[in-house]
Amino acid sequence: MYALVDCNNFYASCEKVCNPALWGKAVVVLSNNDGNVIARSPEAKALGIAMGAPFYQCTNIIRKHHVAVFSSNYALYGDMSRRVMDTLATCAPYMEVYSIDEAFLLCNVPLCQAERYALQVKHTVLQWTGMPVSVGMGATKTLAKLANHIAKKRTQSGVFIFAGDSSLYNNLLMRIDVQEVWGIGGRYARMLRRHGIDTVWQLICADDSFIKKTMTIVGLRTVYELRGIPCINTEDAPPPKKCIVSSRSFGKPVTECNELQEAAAHYASIASQKLRKQHGAAGVVTVFVSTNPFKDEPQYSSAATITLDMHSCYTPDIIAAAQTALHRLFRSGYRYKKVGIMLTDIVASQELSPTLFLPAQSYERRYNLMQTLDSVNAALGRGAVYFASEGVQRQWAMRRRYLSPRYTTHWDEIPLVR
């Protein structure tokens, strides 16, 4: 059987794990630049704070009910995700990480012990990491995903297994909206409803030829999965990305070229680190800039592409290309809201070798320098060592007025026990 383990209200739960004073209290986490609500604790949901709601529209409720507000703390969330995944890896012979807060486990568990196993996984993750999770199990990935939805929304235990009395499950599936199925988006859901398919059970009973005609072979595989026939293979590791993007909106409008250059260098450095993490090298660097389309002011957006002389994951090469592209793009008189870096034409770094213009000694020195840089930043936290071109003050950095400490990744910010 497959088990899908999903962390409950992940970002909000991360904040609670390292700050026990928050347990039982309403917590919300905001998006970049503290713009919108992107995570809510159950207590915050009960107050009527909507997912994606603009922060300024929620301030009255937040003040009235003393809701704890946090900016997105990606260092904390990434480390907590690693801890959860390391824990789950001990619970099954095979694990596939699906997202920052979800993972599939392939379990060799008899049906009669499935619920006990799921409860044990839930207990282990909570005990080892402090993170509450829901567990759904089924014969296929799609059924496990649907079971997890049921576990979160319709059970007290946070566990649900598709096994045993089929009539019980059929009655349940008759009450679940078809859009809750993994892979059925809003467009497909609207089309299915026009043809009288509103629930998961009706989708399972639909004619195969109709599904294939309207939803292609991918949709038919989804229906087969709902019927208990595995069609989605497991992946030992996610495939390397063919495109890497690093971009953020500025905390305040930027008008000066030197500030744009700092931001471009910073995002180029982040993209380069991601590139090395997947053992890749890029051949093309694209820089894009834009103003705020929601402001009544002169608008400008554009992009420029630089082709490298040879594929590289060496940060100075990426930064230099980004700076060259930015000089082509910059126009004075505009208030820029965003700059971003995109790396494409990515190949495996193992395919690279010294060339006439980059002899073996220089190639090895560049490789060792980047390895050292990544090792230091992995040990001490991102940004412990950085390139001067990324800037020091960074007045353009995104707003994070409610940022919590990096409890698990920075020595100066570890929790204090009193």
C-alpha positions in Angstrom: 0.0 0.0 0.0 0.9 3.6 -0.4 0.8 6.1 2.5 0.7 9.8 1.9 2.0 11.7 5.0 1.1 15.4 4.9 2.1 18.0 7.6 -0.9 19.9 9.0 -0.8 23.7 8.4 3.0 23.3 7.8 4.3 26.8 8.0 2.1 27.7 11.0 3.0 24.4 12.7 6.7 25.1 12.2 6.3 28.4 14.2 4.5 26.5 17.0 7.1 23.7 17.3 9.9 26.1 18.4 7.6 28.4 20.4 5.3 26.3 22.7 3.6 29.5 23.9 1.8 29.5 20.6 0.0 26.2 21.1 -3.7 26.7 21.3 -3.4 30.2 19.8 -4.3 31.5 16.4 -1.3 31.8 14.1 -1.0 33.1 10.5 2.0 33.2 8.2 2.4 35.8 5.5 3.7 35.6 1.9 6.7 37.5 0.6 6.7 41.2 1.6 4.1 40.4 4.1 1.4 40.6 1.5 -1.1 37.8 1.9 -2.0 35.0 4.4 -0.5 31.7 3.1 -0.8 29.5 6.2 -3.3 29.4 9.1 -3.5 27.4 12.3 -6.9 25.7 13.0 -7.6 28.5 15.5 -7.0 31.1 12.8 -9.3 29.3 10.3 -12.0 29.2 13.0 -11.8 33.0 13.2 -12.7 33.3 9.5 -9.3 34.3 8.2 -9.3 33.2 4.6 -6.4 31.5 2.7 -4.7 34.1 0.4 -6.5 37.0 2.0 -4.6 40.3 1.8 -3.0 41.0 5.2 -4.4 44.5 5.4 -7.9 43.2 5.2 -7.3 40.9 8.2 -5.8 43.5 10.6 -9.0 44.1 12.5 -9.6 40.4 13.2 -5.9 39.9 14.1 -5.9 42.7 16.6 -9.2 41.8 18.1 -8.3 38.1 18.7 -4.6 38.6 19.3 -3.6 36.5 16.4 0.2 35.8 16.2 1.6 37.0 12.8 4.8 35.8 11.2 6.7 36.5 8.0 7.7 33.5 5.9 10.8 32.0 7.6 12.2 29.8 4.8 15.3 28.8 6.7 13.2 27.3 9.5 10.6 25.7 7.2 13.3 24.1 5.0 15.1 22.6 8.0 11.9 21.4 9.6 11.0 19.7 6.3 14.3 17.9 6.3 13.7 16.6 9.8 10.3 15.3 9.0 11.5 13.6 5.8 14.5 12.1 7.7 12.0 10.7 10.2 9.7 9.3 7.6 12.6 7.6 5.9 12.9 5.3 8.9 9.2 4.3 8.7 9.2 2.5 5.4 11.6 0.8 3.0 10.9 3.3 0.3 10.0 7.1 0.5 9.3 9.6 -2.3 9.3 13.3 -1.2 6.4 15.0 -3.0 6.7 18.5 -1.7 8.1 20.5 1.3 5.4 19.0 3.6 4.3 15.8 1.8 5.9 12.4 1.1 4.7 9.0 -0.2 5.7 5.9 1.7 5.5 2.5 0.0 4.5 0.1 2.8 4.7 -3.6 3.0 1.9 -3.7 5.6 -1.1 -6.2 5.8 -4.5 -4.6 5.5 -5.4 -5.6 9.0 -2.4 -3.6 10.4 -2.7 -0.6 8.1 -4.5 1.7 10.6 -2.1 0.7 13.4 0.9 1.4 11.1 -0.5 4.8 10.1 -1.1 5.8 13.7 2.5 4.8 14.5 3.9 6.9 11.7 1.8 9.9 12.9 3.0 9.3 16.5 6.7 8.9 15.5 6.8 12.1 13.5 5.1 14.1 16.3 7.4 12.7 18.9 10.6 13.2 16.9 9.9 16.5 15.3 6.9 18.0 17.1 5.1 18.2 13.7 1.4 17.1 13.5 0.7 15.1 10.3 -2.2 13.4 8.6 -1.8 9.9 7.0 -3.9 8.5 4.2 -3.4 5.0 2.8 -4.5 3.2 -0.4 -3.6 0.8 -3.1 -2.5 3.6 -5.4 -0.9 7.1 -5.0 -4.2 8.8 -6.0 -6.2 6.8 -3.4 -3.6 7.6 -0.8 -3.8 11.3 -1.7 -7.6 11.2 -1.5 -7.4 9.2 1.8 -5.2 12.0 3.2 -7.8 14.6 2.3 -10.5 12.5 4.1 -8.1 12.1 7.1 -7.7 15.8 7.5 -11.3 16.9 6.9 -13.5 14.0 8.1 -11.7 12.1 10.9 -10.6 12.9 14.5 -7.6 10.6 14.4 -6.0 12.2 11.3 -5.7 8.8 9.7 -7.8 7.1 6.9 -7.3 3.9 5.0 -9.0 2.8 1.8 -9.3 -1.0 2.7 -12.0 -3.4 3.8 -15.8 -2.7 3.4 -16.1 -1.2 -0.1 -19.8 -0.2 0.4 -18.7 2.1 3.3 -16.2 3.9 1.0 -18.5 4.1 -1.9 -21.0 6.0 0.2 -18.3 8.3 1.3 -17.0 8.9 -2.2 -20.6 9.9 -3.3 -20.2 12.9 -1.0 -16.8 14.1 -2.0 -16.5 16.7 -4.7 -14.7 15.6 -7.9 -12.3 18.5 -7.6 -10.7 16.9 -4.5 -9.1 14.2 -6.7 -5.3 14.6 -7.2 -4.8 15.9 -10.8 -8.4 17.2 -11.3 -8.1 21.0 -11.5 -10.8 23.6 -11.7 -11.0 23.4 -15.5 -11.5 19.6 -15.6 -13.9 19.8 -12.7 -16.1 22.3 -14.4 -16.1 20.2 -17.6 -17.0 17.1 -15.6 -19.9 18.8 -13.8 -21.3 19.9 -17.2 -21.5 16.2 -18.0 -23.2 15.3 -14.7 -20.1 14.1 -12.9 -20.0 15.9 -9.6 -18.5 13.4 -7.1 -15.6 11.1 -6.9 -17.9 8.0 -7.1 -19.4 9.3 -10.4 -15.9 9.8 -11.8 -15.0 6.2 -10.9 -18.1 4.9 -12.6 -17.6 7.1 -15.8 -17.2 5.5 -19.2 -13.5 5.0 -20.1 -13.9 6.2 -23.7 -15.5 9.4 -22.5 -12.7 10.0 -19.9 -10.0 9.4 -22.5 -11.6 11.6 -25.1 -12.2 14.6 -22.7 -9.2 14.2 -20.3 -6.7 12.3 -22.4 -4.8 9.2 -21.3 -3.6 11.1 -18.2 -7.1 11.5 -17.0 -7.9 7.8 -17.7 -4.9 6.8 -15.6 -6.3 8.9 -12.7 -9.6 7.1 -12.9 -7.8 3.7 -13.0 -5.9 4.8 -9.9 -9.2 5.6 -8.2 -10.3 2.1 -9.0 -7.2 0.7 -7.3 -5.1 0.0 -10.4 -1.6 1.5 -10.0 -0.7 3.7 -13.0 1.7 6.3 -11.5 5.2 5.0 -11.0 7.3 5.8 -8.0 10.4 7.9 -8.4 13.7 7.2 -6.7 14.6 10.9 -7.0 12.9 13.9 -8.6 14.3 14.5 -12.1 16.8 17.4 -12.3 15.2 20.7 -13.2 15.5 22.0 -16.8 15.0 25.5 -15.7 16.0 27.3 -12.4 14.4 30.6 -11.4 15.3 32.8 -8.5 13.2 36.0 -8.0 11.5 38.1 -5.3 9.5 41.3 -5.2 11.3 44.2 -3.6 10.3 45.4 -0.2 10.1 48.9 -1.6 10.3 50.3 -5.2 13.8 50.4 -6.7 14.9 53.3 -9.0 18.7 53.1 -9.0 20.7 50.7 -11.2 23.2 49.8 -8.5 20.4 48.5 -6.3 19.1 46.4 -9.2 22.6 45.1 -9.8 22.9 44.0 -6.1 19.5 42.2 -6.3 20.4 40.5 -9.6 23.7 39.4 -8.1 22.0 38.0 -5.0 19.4 36.0 -7.0 22.1 34.8 -9.4 24.0 33.5 -6.4 20.9 31.6 -5.1 20.2 30.2 -8.5 23.8 29.0 -8.9 23.7 27.2 -5.5 20.5 25.5 -6.6 22.2 24.5 -9.8 25.2 23.0 -8.0 22.8 21.1 -5.7 21.4 19.1 -8.6 24.9 18.7 -10.1 24.1 20.8 -13.1 25.7 23.6 -15.2 23.8 26.2 -17.2 24.5 27.6 -20.6 22.0 30.4 -20.7 21.3 33.2 -18.2 18.1 35.3 -18.5 17.4 38.4 -16.4 13.9 39.9 -16.2 12.7 43.1 -14.6 9.3 44.6 -14.1 7.5 47.5 -12.4 4.3 47.1 -10.3 1.4 46.6 -12.6 -1.1 47.5 -9.9 0.3 51.0 -9.4 -0.9 54.0 -11.4 2.5 54.9 -12.7 4.7 54.4 -15.8 5.0 50.7 -16.5 8.0 48.8 -17.9 9.0 45.1 -18.1 11.6 43.4 -20.2 14.1 40.5 -20.3 17.5 39.9 -21.7 19.4 36.7 -22.3 23.1 36.0 -22.2 24.6 32.8 -23.6 27.7 31.7 -21.7 30.9 30.8 -23.5 30.7 27.4 -21.8 28.3 25.7 -19.4 29.0 26.8 -15.9 27.8 26.5 -12.3 30.5 28.9 -11.1 28.7 31.8 -9.3 31.0 34.6 -10.6 30.2 33.5 -14.1 26.5 33.6 -13.5 26.7 37.0 -11.7 28.8 38.5 -14.5 26.3 37.3 -17.1 23.4 38.7 -15.0 25.1 42.1 -14.7 25.7 42.3 -18.4 22.0 41.5 -19.1 20.8 44.0 -16.6 22.8 46.8 -18.2 20.9 46.1 -21.4 17.6 46.2 -19.6 17.8 49.1 -17.2 15.8 52.2 -18.0 15.9 55.2 -15.7 12.7 56.9 -14.6 10.9 53.7 -13.5 10.1 52.3 -10.1 11.1 48.6 -10.3 9.2 46.0 -8.3 11.0 42.8 -9.2 14.1 41.4 -10.8 14.7 37.7 -11.4 17.3 35.3 -12.8 16.5 32.2 -14.9 19.0 29.5 -15.8 18.4 27.3 -18.8 20.2 24.9 -21.1 21.1 22.9 -18.1 23.4 19.8 -18.4 24.9 17.5 -15.9 28.2 18.9 -14.5 29.8 15.4 -14.9 29.7 16.1 -18.7 31.9 19.1 -18.3 35.7 18.9 -18.6 38.6 21.4 -18.7 39.0 23.3 -22.0 41.7 25.3 -23.8 40.4 28.4 -22.2 39.9 26.9 -18.7 42.8 24.4 -18.0 42.5 21.6 -15.4 44.1 23.5 -12.6 41.7 26.5 -12.9 38.8 24.2 -13.3 39.6 22.3 -10.1 40.2 25.5 -8.2 36.8 26.9 -9.2 35.1 23.7 -8.3 36.8 23.5 -4.8 35.9 27.2 -4.1 32.2 26.6 -4.8 32.2 23.4 -2.7 33.8 25.3 0.2 31.3 28.2 -0.2 28.3 25.8 -0.2 29.7 23.8 2.8 30.1 27.0 4.9 26.6 28.3 4.1 25.1 24.8 4.7 26.7 24.7 8.1 26.2 28.3 9.2 23.1 29.3 7.2 22.5 30.8 3.8 24.3 34.1 3.4 27.0 33.4 6.0 29.5 33.9 3.2 28.4 35.9 0.1 29.8 37.9 -2.8 30.3 41.6 -2.3 28.4 42.4 -5.4 25.2 41.1 -3.6 25.3 44.2 -1.4 25.5 44.6 2.4 22.7 46.9 3.4 20.2 45.6 0.8 17.6 48.2 1.2 15.7 46.5 -1.6 15.2 43.3 0.3 11.6 42.1 0.8 9.7 43.2 3.9 9.7 40.6 6.7 8.6 42.7 9.7 7.3 39.7 11.6 10.2 37.3 11.0 10.7 34.7 13.7 14.2 33.5 14.7 16.0 30.8 12.7 15.7 28.5 15.7 17.3 25.4 14.1 19.9 26.7 11.7 21.6 29.7 13.4 23.6 29.4 16.7 22.6 32.9 17.8 18.9 32.2 17.4 18.4 28.8 19.0 15.5 28.6 21.5 16.1 29.6 25.1 14.9 27.3 27.8 14.1 29.2 31.0 
